[in-house]
Amino acid sequence: MSEWVKYGLYFFLGGLLVSISTYLGSHGKGFLAALASTLPVISGLTFVLVYVNAGSAPTVSFAKHLIWLSPPWFVYVGTMIAVVPKLGFWPAYGLAFGLYLAGVGLTRLILD
């Protein structure tokens, strides 16, 4: 399988999951949309593909970094929950995304 075909397949699978989540969420099925977004399908598929393409060490490194990046993700989601009702979607999203990036930067400083 060529590199272009592989990455096209990866892109398609990721887009499919986003489409499913968006569809469910826009039809008032927030729980199912969240479930589709957080199912370990993307990370699980990434585990498989990293392992197949690079072996055990990069797979373990990916898994460890997923854990380390969980706290910034929780801040991101918590900010959305707390701030959207107060400021509206776009300001909340900007703040949440900024806090996420700051958390990622801090995590990177701690790990290095």
SEVEX-739327 format. One record per residue (C-alpha): residue number from 0; residue in one letter; x, y, z. Coordinates in steps of 0.05 Angstrom, whole numbers, plus 5000, padded with zeros to 4 digits. Each point is the difference from the previous one (the first is absolute). Example, Ala and Ser with C-alpha at 12.3 -4.5 7.8 and 13.67 -1.06 7.14 Angstrom:
2
<r num="0" residu="A" c1="5246" c2="4910" c3="5156"/>
<r num="1" residu="S" c1="5027" c2="5069" c3="4987"/>
//
This chain:
112
<r num="0" residu="M" c1="5000" c2="5000" c3="5000"/>
<r num="1" residu="S" c1="5029" c2="5067" c3="4981"/>
<r num="2" residu="E" c1="5012" c2="5056" c3="5050"/>
<r num="3" residu="W" c1="4946" c2="5043" c3="4967"/>
<r num="4" residu="V" c1="4948" c2="4945" c3="5005"/>
<r num="5" residu="K" c1="5018" c2="4986" c3="5073"/>
<r num="6" residu="Y" c1="4994" c2="5072" c3="5021"/>
<r num="7" residu="G" c1="4937" c2="5009" c3="4958"/>
<r num="8" residu="L" c1="4969" c2="4942" c3="5038"/>
<r num="9" residu="Y" c1="5021" c2="5030" c3="5067"/>
<r num="10" residu="F" c1="4969" c2="5066" c3="4979"/>
<r num="11" residu="F" c1="4936" c2="4966" c3="4979"/>
<r num="12" residu="L" c1="4993" c2="4962" c3="5066"/>
<r num="13" residu="G" c1="5012" c2="5062" c3="5042"/>
<r num="14" residu="G" c1="4950" c2="5040" c3="4959"/>
<r num="15" residu="L" c1="4949" c2="4944" c3="5006"/>
<r num="16" residu="L" c1="5004" c2="5002" c3="5076"/>
<r num="17" residu="V" c1="4994" c2="5076" c3="5001"/>
<r num="18" residu="S" c1="4940" c2="4995" c3="4953"/>
<r num="19" residu="I" c1="4965" c2="4948" c3="5044"/>
<r num="20" residu="S" c1="5012" c2="5042" c3="5063"/>
<r num="21" residu="T" c1="4975" c2="5063" c3="4967"/>
<r num="22" residu="Y" c1="4938" c2="4965" c3="4973"/>
<r num="23" residu="L" c1="4982" c2="4971" c3="5068"/>
<r num="24" residu="G" c1="5014" c2="5065" c3="5037"/>
<r num="25" residu="S" c1="4960" c2="5042" c3="4952"/>
<r num="26" residu="H" c1="4940" c2="4954" c3="5009"/>
<r num="27" residu="G" c1="4999" c2="5009" c3="5076"/>
<r num="28" residu="K" c1="5036" c2="4936" c3="5016"/>
<r num="29" residu="G" c1="5055" c2="5031" c3="5041"/>
<r num="30" residu="F" c1="5017" c2="4937" c3="5038"/>
<r num="31" residu="L" c1="5008" c2="4959" c3="4937"/>
<r num="32" residu="A" c1="5040" c2="5055" c3="4966"/>
<r num="33" residu="A" c1="5047" c2="5004" c3="5060"/>
<r num="34" residu="L" c1="5005" c2="4924" c3="5000"/>
<r num="35" residu="A" c1="5018" c2="4999" c3="4926"/>
<r num="36" residu="S" c1="5052" c2="5055" c3="5011"/>
<r num="37" residu="T" c1="5033" c2="4967" c3="5059"/>
<r num="38" residu="L" c1="4997" c2="4927" c3="4978"/>
<r num="39" residu="P" c1="5071" c2="4976" c3="4995"/>
<r num="40" residu="V" c1="4989" c2="4987" c3="4926"/>
<r num="41" residu="I" c1="5048" c2="5055" c3="4976"/>
<r num="42" residu="S" c1="5052" c2="4987" c3="5054"/>
<r num="43" residu="G" c1="4991" c2="4925" c3="4992"/>
<r num="44" residu="L" c1="5009" c2="5004" c3="4925"/>
<r num="45" residu="T" c1="5059" c2="5046" c3="5011"/>
<r num="46" residu="F" c1="5030" c2="4948" c3="5048"/>
<r num="47" residu="V" c1="4993" c2="4947" c3="4946"/>
<r num="48" residu="L" c1="5028" c2="5043" c3="4944"/>
<r num="49" residu="V" c1="5059" c2="5027" c3="5041"/>
<r num="50" residu="Y" c1="5016" c2="4929" c3="5021"/>
<r num="51" residu="V" c1="4995" c2="4972" c3="4929"/>
<r num="52" residu="N" c1="5042" c2="5057" c3="4972"/>
<r num="53" residu="A" c1="5051" c2="5011" c3="5055"/>
<r num="54" residu="G" c1="4996" c2="4946" c3="5054"/>
<r num="55" residu="S" c1="4992" c2="4997" c3="5076"/>
<r num="56" residu="A" c1="5041" c2="5059" c3="5025"/>
<r num="57" residu="P" c1="4963" c2="5054" c3="4960"/>
<r num="58" residu="T" c1="4934" c2="4968" c3="5019"/>
<r num="59" residu="V" c1="5016" c2="5003" c3="5074"/>
<r num="60" residu="S" c1="5025" c2="5072" c3="4992"/>
<r num="61" residu="F" c1="4934" c2="5019" c3="4967"/>
<r num="62" residu="A" c1="4961" c2="4967" c3="5057"/>
<r num="63" residu="K" c1="5040" c2="5035" c3="5054"/>
<r num="64" residu="H" c1="4990" c2="5068" c3="4967"/>
<r num="65" residu="L" c1="4925" c2="4988" c3="4995"/>
<r num="66" residu="I" c1="4998" c2="4993" c3="5075"/>
<r num="67" residu="W" c1="5043" c2="5062" c3="5011"/>
<r num="68" residu="L" c1="4955" c2="5041" c3="4954"/>
<r num="69" residu="S" c1="4936" c2="4979" c3="5037"/>
<r num="70" residu="P" c1="5003" c2="5056" c3="5053"/>
<r num="71" residu="P" c1="5002" c2="5056" c3="4948"/>
<r num="72" residu="W" c1="4943" c2="4966" c3="4964"/>
<r num="73" residu="F" c1="4959" c2="4999" c3="5065"/>
<r num="74" residu="V" c1="5013" c2="5074" c3="5009"/>
<r num="75" residu="Y" c1="4977" c2="5012" c3="4928"/>
<r num="76" residu="V" c1="4935" c2="4962" c3="5009"/>
<r num="77" residu="G" c1="4987" c2="5028" c3="5070"/>
<r num="78" residu="T" c1="5010" c2="5071" c3="4973"/>
<r num="79" residu="M" c1="4949" c2="4987" c3="4946"/>
<r num="80" residu="I" c1="4950" c2="4974" c3="5050"/>
<r num="81" residu="A" c1="5010" c2="5059" c3="5047"/>
<r num="82" residu="V" c1="5008" c2="5057" c3="4952"/>
<r num="83" residu="V" c1="4954" c2="4988" c3="4941"/>
<r num="84" residu="P" c1="4937" c2="5017" c3="5041"/>
<r num="85" residu="K" c1="5033" c2="5064" c3="5025"/>
<r num="86" residu="L" c1="5037" c2="5028" c3="4939"/>
<r num="87" residu="G" c1="4973" c2="4962" c3="4941"/>
<r num="88" residu="F" c1="5032" c2="4948" c3="4956"/>
<r num="89" residu="W" c1="5056" c2="5037" c3="4963"/>
<r num="90" residu="P" c1="5031" c2="5037" c3="5060"/>
<r num="91" residu="A" c1="4996" c2="4935" c3="5040"/>
<r num="92" residu="Y" c1="5031" c2="4960" c3="4944"/>
<r num="93" residu="G" c1="5057" c2="5051" c3="4992"/>
<r num="94" residu="L" c1="5013" c2="4999" c3="5075"/>
<r num="95" residu="A" c1="4995" c2="4924" c3="5005"/>
<r num="96" residu="F" c1="5047" c2="4990" c3="4940"/>
<r num="97" residu="G" c1="5049" c2="5051" c3="5028"/>
<r num="98" residu="L" c1="5000" c2="4965" c3="5068"/>
<r num="99" residu="Y" c1="5009" c2="4933" c3="4966"/>
<r num="100" residu="L" c1="5061" c2="5025" c3="4961"/>
<r num="101" residu="A" c1="5029" c2="5031" c3="5064"/>
<r num="102" residu="G" c1="4990" c2="4933" c3="5035"/>
<r num="103" residu="V" c1="5034" c2="4964" c3="4943"/>
<r num="104" residu="G" c1="5058" c2="5048" c3="5003"/>
<r num="105" residu="L" c1="5005" c2="4991" c3="5076"/>
<r num="106" residu="T" c1="4996" c2="4925" c3="4992"/>
<r num="107" residu="R" c1="5056" c2="5003" c3="4948"/>
<r num="108" residu="L" c1="5044" c2="5041" c3="5047"/>
<r num="109" residu="I" c1="4988" c2="4950" c3="5056"/>
<r num="110" residu="L" c1="5016" c2="4940" c3="4956"/>
<r num="111" residu="D" c1="5064" c2="5029" c3="4970"/>
//
